[in-house]
Amino acid sequence: MRALRWILLPIVCIAAWLAALFAGILAHSIAESFCPAEQMISGMCVAPWFETLHTWLIHFFSAFAAALIISSAYFIAPAARPLIAWIVFGAGAAYALWLAVVASAWGEFVAAGAGGLATVLLLTRRWNSSNRVATQRA
């Protein structure tokens, strides 16, 4: 069972990324449905408020994807969960940096970094706190 969880770790991370991607696409489609018909040009909303919402959605779901991937890896890992969370965060940060350089996606890089870092800190702090409590009771 332990070996199976290690094998499933990258698969679960990819599934988490896909889930966040589809959630972002769904949220974008829902937001686009509120666009007035006269401001839809060639299937694209040109309402003045939509560009801001579109940017916000991309940044939010970049952070959401990072948080979902890291937390999925943390909970599927059979051992060394804090280390796994930091490794996944580091690998994701390297990938996000590459994307930011290639596509000039610096806003998405910052959002994913903030979401990922917050998730790692929350998960590893929780683990460290419960570990300290268990040690003090013993």
C-alpha positions as CSV (number, residue, x, y, z in Angstrom):
1,M,0.0,0.0,0.0
2,R,2.9,2.4,0.8
3,A,4.5,1.8,-2.6
4,L,1.2,2.4,-4.3
5,R,0.8,5.8,-2.6
6,W,4.3,6.8,-3.8
7,I,3.4,5.7,-7.3
8,L,0.1,7.6,-7.2
9,L,1.8,10.9,-5.9
10,P,2.6,12.4,-9.4
11,I,-0.7,11.1,-10.8
12,V,-2.7,12.8,-8.0
13,C,-0.7,16.0,-8.5
14,I,-1.5,16.0,-12.2
15,A,-5.2,15.3,-11.5
16,A,-5.2,18.2,-9.0
17,W,-3.8,20.5,-11.6
18,L,-6.5,19.3,-14.1
19,A,-9.2,19.8,-11.6
20,A,-8.1,23.4,-10.9
21,L,-7.8,24.0,-14.6
22,F,-11.4,22.8,-15.3
23,A,-12.7,24.7,-12.3
24,G,-11.1,27.9,-13.7
25,I,-12.5,27.2,-17.1
26,L,-16.0,26.7,-15.6
27,A,-15.7,29.9,-13.5
28,H,-14.6,31.8,-16.6
29,S,-17.6,30.4,-18.6
30,I,-20.0,31.3,-15.8
31,A,-18.5,34.9,-15.7
32,E,-18.8,35.2,-19.5
33,S,-22.5,34.2,-19.3
34,F,-23.1,37.5,-17.5
35,C,-21.7,39.6,-20.4
36,P,-24.4,41.6,-22.2
37,A,-25.2,40.3,-25.7
38,E,-24.3,43.6,-27.3
39,Q,-20.8,43.4,-25.8
40,M,-20.0,39.9,-27.2
41,I,-17.9,40.2,-30.3
42,S,-16.8,37.0,-32.0
43,G,-17.6,35.0,-28.9
44,M,-15.4,37.3,-26.7
45,C,-16.8,39.6,-24.0
46,V,-15.5,43.2,-24.5
47,A,-17.4,44.7,-21.5
48,P,-15.1,47.1,-19.6
49,W,-15.5,45.1,-16.4
50,F,-14.7,41.8,-17.9
51,E,-11.0,42.3,-18.5
52,T,-10.5,43.0,-14.8
53,L,-12.5,40.0,-13.8
54,H,-10.7,37.8,-16.3
55,T,-7.3,38.8,-14.8
56,W,-8.6,38.2,-11.3
57,L,-9.9,34.8,-12.2
58,I,-6.6,33.8,-13.8
59,H,-4.6,34.9,-10.7
60,F,-7.1,33.3,-8.3
61,F,-7.0,30.0,-10.1
62,S,-3.2,30.0,-10.4
63,A,-3.1,30.3,-6.6
64,F,-5.8,27.7,-6.3
65,A,-4.0,25.2,-8.5
66,A,-0.8,25.6,-6.5
67,A,-2.6,25.1,-3.2
68,L,-4.6,22.1,-4.6
69,I,-1.5,20.4,-6.0
70,I,0.6,20.9,-2.8
71,S,-2.2,19.8,-0.5
72,S,-3.0,16.7,-2.7
73,A,0.7,15.7,-2.6
74,Y,0.9,16.3,1.2
75,F,-2.1,14.1,1.9
76,I,-1.3,11.3,-0.5
77,A,2.3,10.9,0.6
78,P,2.7,8.0,3.0
79,A,5.7,9.6,4.8
80,A,7.7,12.8,5.0
81,R,4.7,14.9,4.3
82,P,6.3,18.3,5.2
83,L,9.3,17.5,3.0
84,I,7.1,16.4,0.1
85,A,5.1,19.6,0.4
86,W,8.3,21.7,0.2
87,I,9.6,19.6,-2.7
88,V,6.4,20.0,-4.7
89,F,6.3,23.7,-3.9
90,G,9.9,24.0,-5.2
91,A,9.2,22.0,-8.3
92,G,6.1,24.1,-9.0
93,A,7.9,27.3,-8.4
94,A,10.6,26.3,-10.9
95,Y,8.0,25.4,-13.5
96,A,6.0,28.7,-12.8
97,L,9.2,30.7,-13.1
98,W,9.9,29.1,-16.5
99,L,6.4,29.9,-17.6
100,A,6.7,33.5,-16.4
101,V,9.9,34.0,-18.3
102,V,8.7,32.4,-21.5
103,A,5.2,33.9,-21.5
104,S,5.7,37.0,-19.4
105,A,3.2,35.7,-16.9
106,W,4.6,37.4,-13.9
107,G,1.2,38.1,-12.2
108,E,0.3,34.4,-12.4
109,F,3.8,33.5,-11.1
110,V,3.3,35.7,-8.0
111,A,-0.2,34.4,-7.4
112,A,0.8,30.8,-7.7
113,G,3.8,31.4,-5.5
114,A,1.7,33.1,-2.8
115,G,-1.0,30.4,-2.9
116,G,1.6,27.6,-2.8
117,L,3.7,29.2,-0.1
118,A,0.6,29.8,2.1
119,T,-0.4,26.2,1.7
120,V,3.0,24.8,2.5
121,L,3.3,27.0,5.6
122,L,-0.2,26.1,6.8
123,L,0.3,22.4,6.3
124,T,3.8,22.2,7.7
125,R,3.0,24.5,10.6
126,R,0.0,22.3,11.4
127,W,2.2,19.2,11.3
128,N,4.9,20.8,13.5
129,S,2.3,22.0,16.0
130,S,0.6,18.6,16.4
131,N,4.0,17.0,16.6
132,R,5.1,19.3,19.4
133,V,1.9,18.7,21.3
134,A,2.3,14.9,21.0
135,T,6.0,15.2,22.2
136,Q,5.0,17.3,25.2
137,R,2.3,14.8,26.3
138,A,4.7,11.8,26.1
